[in-house]
Amino acid sequence: MRYKTVPDLHNAGEMTSAVTHAATELVREGARLITSNCGYMIRYQEALRAAVDVPVLLSSLLLAPFLERMVPREKVLGIITSTASSLTPDLFEAAGLPANSKRVVVAGLENAPAFAAAFLNPCGDLDVSAVEAETVDAAMALLNDRPDIGMLLLTCSELPPYAAAVQQAIGIPVFDHTSMVEFFIEGITRRPFNGLV
């Protein structure tokens, strides 16, 4: 596994050349796929696909069209993200969803104190238990508000550690950034079939 940092990415609206440069360096160093640590990186998905010759999976939002097509017709896809207002129509379109889909509902964690302190405005240590509780609370509140949610996608790449607790609390399928990466890794490192488990 290799990493590249794109300085000041969180402060800039348009950093395509810097992100592309980091990805091409990773490929030169032997990377077989490119991913990122932020769901909002979906805005660079097409630019990186054009720049490198390996698969690009920048955001778990790439799962959204797939999940939206799998959820029963009378159900919707729920999304929990870091900041709901940042999940704009253009990002949905970049992921392959209609900009104003009626089959997707979003909740953010911007008002969750422990999450915000750890990830949005870093000002202290990560309180894992508190962030887990806030993530579970957000999922339960979203499902309470929209009982027609059939699947949940956690788009913030900081949330996979809490996916099991969320699923235990709400009882529906939960997907995240690691779901996407593991799906792809399974495709490039197939093992002999030993039956269904």
N, C-alpha and C positions, 0 to 999 in steps of 0.2 A: 504494500500500500504506500502510495506517495501523496504528498500534499504540496500545494502551492497557495500562498496567501496573496490576495489582491488588496493592497493597502487602500484604505479609505473608501472601500466599496460601499459601505453603509451610508456614506455621506454624498454619494454621487448618483445622479439619475442615469447617466449614460457612461458606461465604462466598458463598452463592448470590446475595444481593442485590447485593454488590459486583461480582461477575462479570456479572450481568445489567445493572447500570448501565453498566459498561464497554462491553458489547456494544451496548446501545441508543444510546450516544454514538457508537460507530463507525458504526452504521447511519444516524444523523442526519447524520454527516459524509460519507455517500455510499458506505459499504462495501456490496459486493454479495454478500459471504459472510463468515462469521465462522469463524475457526479459532483455534488456540492453540499454545502451545509445549510442551505436556506431555501425554503420553498419559493420565495420570490425570485430566485435565480431563473425561473422559467422564462423571464424576459430575454435571456441570452441563449435559449435552447436552439433556435434556428441558426443563429450566427455560429455557434460552436459546431453544429451538425455540418455546416458548410465548410468549416475550417479544419476539421480533423477527420481521420478515416477510421475511427473507432466509435462504438455506440455512446451516445450522450444521454444521461439520465439526470438532469439537473434538479428536478423537483418532483416530489410525490404528487404534485398536481397532474403529472402525466397519467396517473392512475385514474383520475376523475372521470374522463369519458368512458373508460373501460368499466368502472364501477357503476356509473350512471346507467349504462346499458344493461348491466346485470341485475340491478335492483328491480323488484317487481314494479309493474306499471303504476300501481296505486301508491307506491312509496317514493321517497326522495332520498338523495344522498346528502348526509350532513358533513360539514367540514368544520374542523376546529383549527384555527390559525393563531399566530401571535397577535396580529392586529387586524381586525376585521376590515377596517376602512382601507387598508393597504391591498386587500385582495380585490383589485379593480377589474372591470369588464375586460380590459385589454389583456390582463393576465389569464383570465378564463379562456379567452380566444387563443392565446399563445399555447395553452394546454390542450386545445382542441374541443373546448366546450362552447356552446353559444354564450355570448356575452351576458345575456340576462335570462339564463335558464331558470325556469320555474321548478325544475327538478333538483335544484341544489340550494341548500340553506347553509349559512355561515355564522359561526360565533368566534369571537376573538378572546384572547387572554390579556388584553392590554390593561384591564382593570383588576387583574389578579395580582395582589401585592408581591408575593414571593416570586412569581414568574417574572414580573416586570423588573424587580430588583436584580434578578439573576441574568436576565437575557435582553431586556429592552433598554434599561438604564442601569447597567451594572454598577452596583454600589455596595456589594457585600458578598458573602459566601452563598453558595447554592444550598437552599434548604430543600432537600430531595422530597421529604415527606410532605412539606407544605405545597410544593409545586405539584406533586401527585394529587393531593387533595383538591387543589384548585382545578386541575385538569379534569378530574372525575366530576367535580361540581359543575364545571362548564358543560360537560357532556350530558349530565343528567338534566341540567336546566334546558339545554337545547332540545333534548328528547321530550321533556315535559311540555315545552312550548310547541314542538312539532312531533307529535306521536307517530306521524307517518314516515319518520326517518327509518330506512331499512338497512343502511350501512353507514359507517362513519369513517372519514378520512382525516387523519392528523397530518396537516401539511407542514407544520413547523418541524424541522429536523431535530429539535431539542426534545420532542415529545415521545419518541419510541420507548424510552424506559417506563413510561406510564401507560402504555397501550393495554397491557394485561389487566391492570387495575380498572381501567376504563371499561374494557369488555366485561369484566366480572360485574361491574356496577350496572351496566345498561343491557347486557345480554344480546347484543347484535354484533355482526362482524365488524371488526376494527382493523383498518389498514394504515400504514405510515411509510416513512422514507425507507426503513429497513425492509418492509414488505416488497417494495419496488426493486431494491438492489438484490435481495435474495432471489426474487423471481428471475432476474437476469442471470445471476451467477449460476443458478440451477441449469440454465440453458447452455452455458459455456463449459460447465464441468459436470456433464451427465455421468451418472453412475449406472451400472447394470441394474436392470429391473428385477426386483426381488419380491414382487407382489405388492398389494395395497396394504398399508398399515392402518 
